Amino acid sequence: LLLGYCAFAVVDAWLFQRRESRELERLLLDRSAAGAVAPQPVSAVYPKRAAAAEAGSLIGRIEIPRLRLSVVVVEGVDRTSLRRAVGHVPGTALPGQTGGNVGLAGHRDTFFRPLKDVKIKDEIQVSTLDGNFKYEVVSLRIVEPENVGVLAPSGENLLTLVTCYPFYFVGPAPQRW
């Protein structure tokens, strides 16, 4: 049964990533076609984006070229969302919001495993319907799970990535990276 569940989780995540990547590409093409006719705010072209996103809804894609990491980002950090994608932490800024701290979380055993090799000055790209945003790694920290201050709003445009630590710990990890 355990092997069956693991196989299900891997296949489900792969299919979800593939489907949502295609959907993101389609939406980006539609957006650029709509922009060629007359520039409009994204919320006018896609009214659903104006409202708060519901859990599991597509946000965009995060890429770290040096680590060859490219994964879809969805709203929420519930069990299903994190099994299938990287999750946007509710209550944090969305990419492109001025002066916000964008919080993204992922499992250390799946999508965020490559983060074990991230280095200061690595480039991180986040693509959404609101645009493409580039970030640079400026610090790496290990904190206790209760220390959510790393996700606090900021006057700067920040991206905070969160995963369990240590990366090779068996069972529930005691810290967050």
Accessible surface in RSA format (square Angstrom, percent):
REM  Atomic radii and reference values for relative SASA: ProtOr
REM  Chains: A
REM  Algorithm: Lee & Richards
REM  Probe-radius: 1.40
REM  Slices: 20
REM RES _ NUM      All-atoms   Total-Side   Main-Chain    Non-polar    All polar
REM                ABS   REL    ABS   REL    ABS   REL    ABS   REL    ABS   REL
RES LEU A   1   207.76 115.7 158.22 113.2  49.55 124.6 162.83 114.4  44.94 120.9
RES LEU A   2   137.33  76.5 129.39  92.6   7.93  19.9 133.17  93.5   4.16  11.2
RES LEU A   3   152.74  85.1 147.65 105.6   5.08  12.8 147.95 103.9   4.79  12.9
RES GLY A   4    46.19  57.0   0.00   N/A  46.19  57.0  37.29 102.3   8.90  19.9
RES TYR A   5   112.91  52.7 106.49  60.6   6.42  16.7  92.46  69.5  20.45  25.2
RES CYS A   6    60.00  45.4  57.04  63.6   2.96   7.0  22.15  56.1  37.85  40.8
RES ALA A   7    56.81  52.2  47.58  73.4   9.23  21.0  55.92  78.7   0.89   2.4
RES PHE A   8   106.77  53.4  98.85  61.2   7.92  20.6 105.76  64.1   1.01   2.9
RES ALA A   9    16.85  15.5  15.53  24.0   1.33   3.0  15.89  22.4   0.96   2.5
RES VAL A  10   104.91  69.0  99.39  90.0   5.52  13.3 103.57  90.0   1.34   3.6
RES VAL A  11    81.85  53.9  80.78  73.1   1.08   2.6  81.85  71.1   0.00   0.0
RES ASP A  12    19.22  13.5  16.35  16.3   2.87   6.8   3.64   8.6  15.58  15.5
RES ALA A  13    12.87  11.8  12.77  19.7   0.10   0.2  12.87  18.1   0.00   0.0
RES TRP A  14   142.48  57.2 136.70  66.2   5.78  13.6 112.30  59.9  30.18  49.0
RES LEU A  15    85.55  47.6  83.59  59.8   1.96   4.9  83.59  58.7   1.96   5.3
RES PHE A  16    12.82   6.4  12.48   7.7   0.34   0.9  12.52   7.6   0.30   0.9
RES GLN A  17    25.86  14.5  25.53  18.7   0.33   0.8  20.86  44.4   5.00   3.8
RES ARG A  18   120.98  50.8 113.39  57.8   7.59  18.1  34.32  46.9  86.66  52.5
RES ARG A  19   113.91  47.8 112.21  57.2   1.70   4.0  58.52  80.0  55.38  33.6
RES GLU A  20    27.07  15.5  27.07  20.5   0.00   0.0   0.95   1.8  26.11  21.3
RES SER A  21    30.97  26.2  30.89  41.2   0.08   0.2  19.11  40.7  11.86  16.6
RES ARG A  22   138.50  58.2 131.65  67.1   6.85  16.3  72.61  99.2  65.90  39.9
RES GLU A  23    59.88  34.4  56.92  43.1   2.96   7.1  22.65  43.8  37.22  30.4
RES LEU A  24     0.99   0.6   0.99   0.7   0.00   0.0   0.99   0.7   0.00   0.0
RES GLU A  25    80.15  46.0  80.11  60.6   0.05   0.1  39.82  77.0  40.33  32.9
RES ARG A  26   115.73  48.6 112.55  57.4   3.18   7.6  64.82  88.6  50.91  30.9
RES LEU A  27    25.69  14.3  25.69  18.4   0.00   0.0  25.69  18.0   0.00   0.0
RES LEU A  28    40.39  22.5  35.69  25.5   4.70  11.8  36.09  25.3   4.30  11.6
RES LEU A  29   125.92  70.1 122.15  87.4   3.77   9.5 122.90  86.3   3.01   8.1
RES ASP A  30    57.89  40.6  52.33  52.1   5.56  13.1  16.51  38.9  41.38  41.3
RES ARG A  31    80.92  34.0  79.08  40.3   1.83   4.4  11.65  15.9  69.27  42.0
RES SER A  32    70.59  59.6  54.46  72.7  16.13  37.2  51.95 110.6  18.63  26.1
RES ALA A  33    62.58  57.5  50.84  78.5  11.74  26.7  59.94  84.4   2.64   7.0
RES ALA A  34    27.68  25.4  18.94  29.2   8.74  19.9  26.66  37.5   1.02   2.7
RES GLY A  35    36.80  45.4   0.00   N/A  36.80  45.4  24.41  67.0  12.39  27.8
RES ALA A  36    90.65  83.3  48.20  74.4  42.45  96.6  60.75  85.5  29.90  79.2
RES VAL A  37   129.70  85.3  98.33  89.0  31.37  75.6 104.52  90.8  25.18  68.3
RES ALA A  38    42.25  38.8  40.75  62.9   1.50   3.4  42.06  59.2   0.19   0.5
RES PRO A  39   126.97  92.5 103.32  94.2  23.64  85.9 106.05  87.6  20.91 130.0
RES GLN A  40    92.31  51.6  65.79  48.1  26.52  63.1  20.59  43.8  71.72  54.4
RES PRO A  41    93.90  68.4  81.05  73.9  12.85  46.7  93.15  76.9   0.75   4.7
RES VAL A  42    23.71  15.6  17.97  16.3   5.74  13.8  19.18  16.7   4.53  12.3
RES SER A  43    51.53  43.5  43.05  57.5   8.48  19.5  19.53  41.6  32.01  44.8
RES ALA A  44    59.68  54.9  27.72  42.8  31.96  72.7  38.80  54.6  20.88  55.3
RES VAL A  45    43.35  28.5  20.88  18.9  22.47  54.1  25.87  22.5  17.48  47.4
RES TYR A  46    35.43  16.5  33.27  18.9   2.16   5.6  35.14  26.4   0.29   0.4
RES PRO A  47    96.22  70.1  88.56  80.7   7.66  27.8  89.55  73.9   6.67  41.5
RES LYS A  48   184.85  90.2 169.87 104.2  14.99  35.7 120.20 108.2  64.65  68.9
RES ARG A  49    65.40  27.5  37.93  19.3  27.47  65.4  29.81  40.7  35.59  21.6
RES ALA A  50    74.93  68.9  36.12  55.7  38.81  88.3  43.83  61.7  31.10  82.4
RES ALA A  51    68.08  62.6  51.77  79.9  16.31  37.1  62.17  87.5   5.91  15.7
RES ALA A  52   103.81  95.5  65.83 101.6  37.98  86.4  77.70 109.4  26.11  69.2
RES ALA A  53    45.10  41.5  16.83  26.0  28.28  64.3  23.56  33.2  21.55  57.1
RES GLU A  54   136.15  78.2 128.58  97.3   7.57  18.0  46.95  90.8  89.20  72.8
RES ALA A  55    73.80  67.9  45.06  69.5  28.74  65.4  46.16  65.0  27.64  73.2
RES GLY A  56    30.95  38.2   0.00   N/A  30.95  38.2  19.32  53.0  11.63  26.1
RES SER A  57    36.01  30.4  27.06  36.1   8.95  20.6  35.30  75.2   0.72   1.0
RES LEU A  58    30.81  17.2  14.06  10.1  16.76  42.1  14.06   9.9  16.76  45.1
RES ILE A  59     4.22   2.4   2.49   1.9   1.72   4.2   2.51   1.8   1.71   4.6
RES GLY A  60     0.00   0.0   0.00   N/A   0.00   0.0   0.00   0.0   0.00   0.0
RES ARG A  61    30.87  13.0  30.65  15.6   0.21   0.5   2.83   3.9  28.04  17.0
RES ILE A  62     0.00   0.0   0.00   0.0   0.00   0.0   0.00   0.0   0.00   0.0
RES GLU A  63    49.80  28.6  49.80  37.7   0.00   0.0   3.99   7.7  45.81  37.4
RES ILE A  64     0.11   0.1   0.11   0.1   0.00   0.0   0.11   0.1   0.00   0.0
RES PRO A  65    69.35  50.5  49.41  45.0  19.93  72.5  58.72  48.5  10.63  66.0
RES ARG A  66   120.05  50.4  88.70  45.2  31.35  74.6  74.56 101.9  45.49  27.6
RES LEU A  67    26.10  14.5   7.94   5.7  18.16  45.7  12.78   9.0  13.32  35.8
RES ARG A  68   224.42  94.2 189.14  96.4  35.29  84.0  72.53  99.1 151.90  92.1
RES LEU A  69    11.33   6.3   6.00   4.3   5.33  13.4   9.00   6.3   2.33   6.3
RES SER A  70    67.53  57.1  37.92  50.6  29.62  68.2  28.03  59.7  39.51  55.3
RES VAL A  71     3.97   2.6   2.60   2.4   1.37   3.3   3.97   3.4   0.00   0.0
RES VAL A  72     0.41   0.3   0.24   0.2   0.17   0.4   0.24   0.2   0.17   0.5
RES VAL A  73     1.00   0.7   1.00   0.9   0.00   0.0   1.00   0.9   0.00   0.0
RES VAL A  74     0.24   0.2   0.24   0.2   0.00   0.0   0.24   0.2   0.00   0.0
RES GLU A  75    15.76   9.0  15.76  11.9   0.00   0.0   5.14   9.9  10.61   8.7
RES GLY A  76     4.34   5.4   0.00   N/A   4.34   5.4   4.34  11.9   0.00   0.0
RES VAL A  77    61.52  40.5  45.88  41.5  15.64  37.7  45.92  39.9  15.61  42.3
RES ASP A  78    63.05  44.2  50.88  50.6  12.17  28.8  49.37 116.2  13.68  13.6
RES ARG A  79   199.44  83.7 186.18  94.9  13.26  31.6  71.14  97.2 128.31  77.8
RES THR A  80    61.97  44.1  61.40  62.3   0.57   1.3  31.16  41.9  30.81  46.6
RES SER A  81     5.76   4.9   2.50   3.3   3.26   7.5   3.26   6.9   2.50   3.5
RES LEU A  82    22.81  12.7  22.81  16.3   0.00   0.0  22.81  16.0   0.00   0.0
RES ARG A  83    45.49  19.1  43.01  21.9   2.48   5.9  19.02  26.0  26.47  16.0
RES ARG A  84    61.00  25.6  61.00  31.1   0.00   0.0   1.96   2.7  59.04  35.8
RES ALA A  85     0.00   0.0   0.00   0.0   0.00   0.0   0.00   0.0   0.00   0.0
RES VAL A  86     0.00   0.0   0.00   0.0   0.00   0.0   0.00   0.0   0.00   0.0
RES GLY A  87     0.00   0.0   0.00   N/A   0.00   0.0   0.00   0.0   0.00   0.0
RES HIS A  88     5.59   3.1   5.59   3.9   0.00   0.0   5.59   5.8   0.00   0.0
RES VAL A  89    23.44  15.4  23.44  21.2   0.00   0.0  23.44  20.4   0.00   0.0
RES PRO A  90    74.14  54.0  57.23  52.2  16.90  61.4  58.93  48.7  15.21  94.5
RES GLY A  91    85.65 105.6   0.00   N/A  85.65 105.6  42.84 117.6  42.81  95.9
RES THR A  92    21.31  15.2   6.31   6.4  15.00  35.7  11.37  15.3   9.93  15.0
RES ALA A  93    16.93  15.6   7.07  10.9   9.86  22.4  11.92  16.8   5.01  13.3
RES LEU A  94    48.80  27.2  48.58  34.8   0.21   0.5  48.58  34.1   0.21   0.6
RES PRO A  95     4.48   3.3   1.61   1.5   2.87  10.4   1.61   1.3   2.87  17.8
RES GLY A  96    42.20  52.0   0.00   N/A  42.20  52.0  12.74  34.9  29.46  66.0
RES GLN A  97    97.10  54.3  86.09  62.9  11.01  26.2  35.84  76.3  61.26  46.5
RES THR A  98   132.93  94.5 104.86 106.3  28.07  66.9  73.69  99.0  59.24  89.6
RES GLY A  99    22.48  27.7   0.00   N/A  22.48  27.7   8.53  23.4  13.95  31.2
RES GLY A 100     9.19  11.3   0.00   N/A   9.19  11.3   7.68  21.1   1.51   3.4
RES ASN A 101     5.10   3.5   3.16   3.1   1.95   4.7   0.38   0.9   4.72   4.6
RES VAL A 102     3.74   2.5   3.74   3.4   0.00   0.0   3.74   3.2   0.00   0.0
RES GLY A 103     0.00   0.0   0.00   N/A   0.00   0.0   0.00   0.0   0.00   0.0
RES LEU A 104     0.35   0.2   0.35   0.3   0.00   0.0   0.35   0.2   0.00   0.0
RES ALA A 105    13.09  12.0  13.09  20.2   0.00   0.0  13.09  18.4   0.00   0.0
RES GLY A 106     5.59   6.9   0.00   N/A   5.59   6.9   0.49   1.3   5.10  11.4
RES HIS A 107    73.71  40.3  72.64  50.5   1.07   2.7  47.72  49.2  25.99  30.2
RES ARG A 108    18.41   7.7  18.01   9.2   0.40   1.0   2.39   3.3  16.02   9.7
RES ASP A 109    86.34  60.5  63.33  63.0  23.01  54.4  24.64  58.0  61.70  61.5
RES THR A 110    68.24  48.5  48.69  49.4  19.55  46.6  58.56  78.7   9.69  14.6
RES PHE A 111    39.23  19.6  32.92  20.4   6.31  16.4  38.67  23.4   0.56   1.6
RES PHE A 112     0.00   0.0   0.00   0.0   0.00   0.0   0.00   0.0   0.00   0.0
RES ARG A 113    63.93  26.8  63.93  32.6   0.00   0.0  29.49  40.3  34.44  20.9
RES PRO A 114    37.39  27.3  33.23  30.3   4.16  15.1  37.39  30.9   0.00   0.0
RES LEU A 115     0.66   0.4   0.18   0.1   0.48   1.2   0.18   0.1   0.48   1.3
RES LYS A 116    80.90  39.5  51.16  31.4  29.73  70.8  26.61  24.0  54.28  57.8
RES ASP A 117    69.91  49.0  63.49  63.2   6.42  15.2  21.25  50.0  48.66  48.5
RES VAL A 118    11.66   7.7   2.37   2.1   9.29  22.4   2.37   2.1   9.29  25.2
RES LYS A 119   124.34  60.7 122.15  74.9   2.20   5.2  73.92  66.5  50.42  53.7
RES ILE A 120    86.94  49.5  72.67  54.1  14.27  34.4  72.67  52.3  14.27  38.7
RES LYS A 121   150.90  73.6 134.03  82.2  16.86  40.2  86.98  78.3  63.92  68.1
RES ASP A 122    12.47   8.7   8.77   8.7   3.70   8.7   3.63   8.5   8.84   8.8
RES GLU A 123    69.97  40.2  64.01  48.4   5.96  14.2  25.53  49.4  44.44  36.3
RES ILE A 124     8.00   4.6   8.00   6.0   0.00   0.0   8.00   5.8   0.00   0.0
RES GLN A 125    45.58  25.5  45.46  33.2   0.12   0.3   8.20  17.5  37.38  28.3
RES VAL A 126     1.26   0.8   1.13   1.0   0.13   0.3   1.13   1.0   0.13   0.4
RES SER A 127    14.46  12.2  14.38  19.2   0.08   0.2   2.05   4.4  12.41  17.4
RES THR A 128     1.73   1.2   1.42   1.4   0.31   0.7   1.39   1.9   0.35   0.5
RES LEU A 129     7.63   4.2   7.63   5.5   0.00   0.0   7.63   5.4   0.00   0.0
RES ASP A 130    64.02  44.8  42.89  42.7  21.12  49.9  15.23  35.8  48.79  48.7
RES GLY A 131    15.14  18.7   0.00   N/A  15.14  18.7  15.14  41.6   0.00   0.0
RES ASN A 132   116.23  80.2  88.38  85.4  27.85  67.1  26.14  62.9  90.09  87.1
RES PHE A 133    47.79  23.9  44.42  27.5   3.37   8.8  47.49  28.8   0.30   0.9
RES LYS A 134   147.54  72.0 116.92  71.7  30.62  72.9  69.92  62.9  77.62  82.7
RES TYR A 135    31.75  14.8  23.07  13.1   8.67  22.6  25.33  19.0   6.42   7.9
RES GLU A 136    95.24  54.7  77.59  58.7  17.65  42.0  23.27  45.0  71.98  58.8
RES VAL A 137    14.95   9.8   8.87   8.0   6.08  14.7  14.75  12.8   0.20   0.5
RES VAL A 138   110.71  72.9  88.24  79.9  22.48  54.2  89.65  77.9  21.06  57.1
RES SER A 139    70.04  59.2  51.43  68.6  18.61  42.9  32.54  69.3  37.50  52.5
RES LEU A 140    77.32  43.1  47.70  34.1  29.62  74.5  51.31  36.0  26.02  70.0
RES ARG A 141   149.42  62.7 134.59  68.6  14.83  35.3  53.20  72.7  96.23  58.3
RES ILE A 142    82.17  46.8  54.34  40.5  27.84  67.1  54.34  39.1  27.84  75.5
RES VAL A 143    17.77  11.7  12.17  11.0   5.60  13.5  17.77  15.4   0.00   0.0
RES GLU A 144    87.18  50.0  85.38  64.6   1.80   4.3  43.42  84.0  43.75  35.7
RES PRO A 145    48.36  35.2  31.33  28.6  17.03  61.9  31.75  26.2  16.61 103.3
RES GLU A 146   137.60  79.0 113.22  85.7  24.38  58.1  75.79 146.6  61.81  50.5
RES ASN A 147    65.28  45.0  54.25  52.4  11.03  26.6  19.33  46.5  45.95  44.4
RES VAL A 148   101.09  66.5  95.05  86.0   6.05  14.6  96.05  83.5   5.04  13.7
RES GLY A 149    47.18  58.2   0.00   N/A  47.18  58.2  32.60  89.5  14.58  32.7
RES VAL A 150    32.45  21.4  20.03  18.1  12.42  29.9  25.86  22.5   6.59  17.9
RES LEU A 151    32.93  18.3  26.11  18.7   6.82  17.2  26.58  18.7   6.35  17.1
RES ALA A 152    48.55  44.6  39.44  60.9   9.12  20.7  45.51  64.1   3.04   8.1
RES PRO A 153   124.10  90.4 100.45  91.6  23.65  86.0 103.81  85.7  20.29 126.1
RES SER A 154    28.02  23.7  14.41  19.2  13.61  31.4  17.19  36.6  10.83  15.2
RES GLY A 155    79.90  98.5   0.00   N/A  79.90  98.5  41.52 113.9  38.39  86.0
RES GLU A 156   117.41  67.4 111.03  84.0   6.39  15.2  41.98  81.2  75.43  61.6
RES ASN A 157    97.43  67.2  74.74  72.2  22.69  54.6  24.16  58.1  73.28  70.8
RES LEU A 158    60.01  33.4  58.26  41.7   1.75   4.4  59.48  41.8   0.53   1.4
RES LEU A 159    30.03  16.7   1.74   1.2  28.29  71.1   1.74   1.2  28.29  76.1
RES THR A 160    26.05  18.5  22.76  23.1   3.29   7.8  17.88  24.0   8.17  12.3
RES LEU A 161    24.56  13.7  11.22   8.0  13.34  33.5  11.22   7.9  13.34  35.9
RES VAL A 162    27.46  18.1  27.15  24.6   0.31   0.7  27.15  23.6   0.31   0.8
RES THR A 163     3.60   2.6   0.00   0.0   3.60   8.6   3.60   4.8   0.00   0.0
RES CYS A 164    33.41  25.3  32.95  36.8   0.46   1.1   0.10   0.3  33.31  35.9
RES TYR A 165    60.30  28.2  60.30  34.3   0.00   0.0  20.05  15.1  40.25  49.6
RES PRO A 166    45.20  32.9  45.20  41.2   0.00   0.0  45.20  37.3   0.00   0.0
RES PHE A 167    13.97   7.0  11.40   7.1   2.57   6.7  11.40   6.9   2.57   7.3
RES TYR A 168   153.42  71.6 129.37  73.6  24.05  62.6 116.66  87.7  36.75  45.3
RES PHE A 169    86.77  43.4  73.15  45.3  13.62  35.4  78.79  47.8   7.99  22.9
RES VAL A 170   141.26  93.0 120.85 109.4  20.41  49.2 123.95 107.7  17.31  46.9
RES GLY A 171    36.36  44.8   0.00   N/A  36.36  44.8  28.92  79.4   7.44  16.7
RES PRO A 172   131.70  96.0 109.89 100.2  21.81  79.3 121.43 100.3  10.27  63.8
RES ALA A 173     9.54   8.8   0.00   0.0   9.54  21.7   0.00   0.0   9.54  25.3
RES PRO A 174    67.52  49.2  52.59  47.9  14.93  54.3  63.30  52.3   4.22  26.2
RES GLN A 175    53.05  29.7  53.05  38.8   0.00   0.0   4.69  10.0  48.36  36.7
RES ARG A 176    65.59  27.5  65.59  33.4   0.00   0.0  12.68  17.3  52.91  32.1
RES TRP A 177    38.54  15.5  28.07  13.6  10.47  24.6  22.96  12.2  15.59  25.3
END  Absolute sums over single chains surface
CHAIN  1 A    10367.4       8301.3       2066.1       6467.1       3900.3
END  Absolute sums over all chains
TOTAL         10367.4       8301.3       2066.1       6467.1       3900.3
